[in-house]
Amino acid sequence: MKILFIALVTCSVLFSSCAALHSNESASTDVINSSGSNIEDEILVQINQYRKTKSLPALKLNSEIITEARKHSRDMANNSVSFGHGGFSDRAKRLQGKITGFKGIAENVAYGQINASEVVKDWIKSPGHRVNIEGNYTQTGIGVIANKKGVLYYTQIFVR
């Protein structure tokens, strides 16, 4: 399987122009790996372990960010939006209105990786993704959704 992923967007105080994201479906996830663990939780643990090796503070989960990340992954998995960062500025604006002290945002997306270790490893190998992982962010949200064929779509949003 060919793996495709995109590094993007580190916005200091934002916004880039992207296509609008519109969806009325409710967010749902809990993609579980073969050992019964939630893949989103595993990604957070591995990202924070990596950040610790760089003397960076751990990212804290934020439910508003999780909702946006899951929604974007779901929309990519359902082909409601193309794979990538379409609608990023809309996600950023919504989060800016909900997170006190919001100063910046970045986003990593991927698809096709079969587990948390694989996606984190690929993001760390990619300079653009690594910049986001190592960035001056304090909060995060992760969304992993499988499409009808079982292909996993990943979104991690970083906020400071």
Residue, then its C-alpha position, 0 to 999 in steps of 0.5 A: m500500500k502506498i502511504l501518502f501524507i502531507a506536512l503542513v501548516t504552522c501558523s503563528v497567529l493564523f489563517s491560511s485560505c482553505a476550502a470550507l468544511h461542512s458536515n452535519e454528522s456527529a463525530s465518533t471514533d475509538v479506533i482500537n488496535s489489535s491489543g485493544s488500545n485506543i490508537e489516539d491515546e497511543i499517538l499522544v503517548q508517543i508524541n509526548q515521549y518524543r517531545k520529552t527527548k527534546s526537553l519539550p513539555a507534554l501536550k495536554l488533550n483538549s476536548e474541543i480540539i479532539t472534536e475538530a480533529r475527529k471531524h476532519s479525519r471522518d470527513m477525509a475518510n468519507n471523502s467529504v473533503s479531499f485528503g489534506h488540510g482543506g477547511f483548516s482555516d475554519r477549524a482554526k477559527r472555531l478553535q480560536g473562539k473556544i480556547t482561552g489565550f489561543k495564539g497559534i495552531a498547526e495540523n498534521v494529517a496522514y492516512g494508510q498507516i496501520n498503527a500509532s507507531e507507524v504514523v508517529k514515526d512517519w511524522i517525525k521523519s517528515p521535516g514539516h510534521r516534525v516542526n509541528i510536533e516540536g513546536n511551541y504548543t501546549q494542547t492537542g487533539i487527535g482524531v483517527i477514523a477508518n473508512k469503509k475499507g478499514v483505511l485509517y485517517y489521522t489528524q493531529i491539531f496542535v494549539r498554543 
